[in-house]
Amino acid sequence: MRFTSESRLDDHVLEREFTLGEIPGVLWTAGSASAPAPLVLLGHPGGLRRMYPRLLARASHLVADGFAATTIELPGGGDRPRFAAVEEARAELHRALAAGEPVDDGIVDRLVLPLVDEAVPEWRACLDALLALPEIDGPVGYAGGVIAIGVRMAAVEPRIAAALLFAGSYVPRAVLDEARRVAIPLHVLLQWDDEGNDRQMALQLFDAFGSQEKTLHANMGGHTGVPSFEGEAANRFFARHLR
Amino acid sequence: MRFTSESRLDDHVLEREFTLGEIPGVLWTAGSASAPAPLVLLGHPGGLRRMYPRLLARASHLVADGFAATTIELPGGGDRPRFAAVEEARAELHRALAAGEPVDDGIVDRLVLPLVDEAVPEWRACLDALLALPEIDGPVGYAGGVIAIGVRMAAVEPRIAAALLFAGSYVPRAVLDEARRVAIPLHVLLQWDDEGNDRQMALQLFDAFGSQEKTLHANMGGHTGVPSFEGEAANRFFARHLR
């Protein structure tokens, strides 16, 4: 891991860009020296530059509440080499949706599973590198998008102690099976009136999780309209489980 | 309204029992003089004495966060005169459940609707009396049980500015129709693994509410196992809307 830039945002947050091999990432920590902070991994759908404003807002809020936060670019996202198999599956998906055809399981599997297989080991390598820094401490949280990556991380990475996930559709059956093996506390967000999301499938995914502590927060406001009070609820969830 | 007893609980909470005509009730306010506090009405399934420990816990928590809280006995509950029609319908319901028979809409209507028709005017009279006290201020919240009473209060009582409801089953169709007319912010709790509750019906009720701001919090823990962090979430919901 190599830090490539460092900037202080408003005195409270230190933002450092890094590369881990070929993978670009960002680490946000408290601007002033303080005790090692528990880390939250911020997932996103790929395209770090496009997602930056939203990720920065989440990270600043987490740092203000005593956490560190980090994110990395997804395989095939941003300036990383294209992921041909996934792009073909995405084109197939868009063709099916545009034609009003049912989306078969095969397309969903080809779209999601190769990405999960690549992304999860990258996240775990990122975790190895960041937990070696003196300003970062365990336990670790995972928050955010690509639901299948969050599910796999929650199922297989023992350093993840709590996860905040967005209940999404187009979840491969294999991921539903993995969800049953998840045992850590979960905080699941669902936009109730998101027309691009299949609500029944999202509820089925929530039901599948094996965790004894799992909470679903369903809100109105459409796909991108998660109410601002959910940011505070998310931080309280992580405070309960990472401190 | 006549106050019949007054006791100071741990210096922070003043508990006063009252009667409003034949209806017994309890009012909890701050123990020391302070600015008028917004009021939260605590609904419950009837049997004030049996419910007292849980109601006191909710009320103390609300008073600690700057609210006043009150509750009244339901028609037919506790020492109030029996409500013959409702008790017949309840016996029918228990017979049907014990025999494994489907519960028909008629039983549910006869169980719930007469109670709502009696209880809602009583709550509104209680509101008239309490809002005349100098230590109580509007706007008002409704929190808690008998879902059909909460829905009717949210739909018809303009002084109710926000409501916390438990998504329950055995909701008459007429109540689903009333839910569509509710426009105030709602915070809805659902115990996901409550075997005595029909989850699909609870989700259908949440879906029916007309409110632009409505949030569903679903948790594990069985019928009575609402996690303690939901108490804090409830107070934050009322703080957003009653202050």
Chai-1 contact restraints between the chains, C-beta under 6 A:
chainA,res_idxA,chainB,res_idxB,connection_type,confidence,min_distance_angstrom,max_distance_angstrom,comment,restraint_id
A,K214,B,M220,contact,1.0,0.0,6.0,A-B,restraint_1
A,T215,B,N219,contact,1.0,0.0,6.0,A-B,restraint_2
A,L216,B,A218,contact,1.0,0.0,6.0,A-B,restraint_3
A,H217,B,H217,contact,1.0,0.0,6.0,A-B,restraint_4
A,A218,B,L216,contact,1.0,0.0,6.0,A-B,restraint_5
A,N219,B,T215,contact,1.0,0.0,6.0,A-B,restraint_6
A,M220,B,K214,contact,1.0,0.0,6.0,A-B,restraint_7
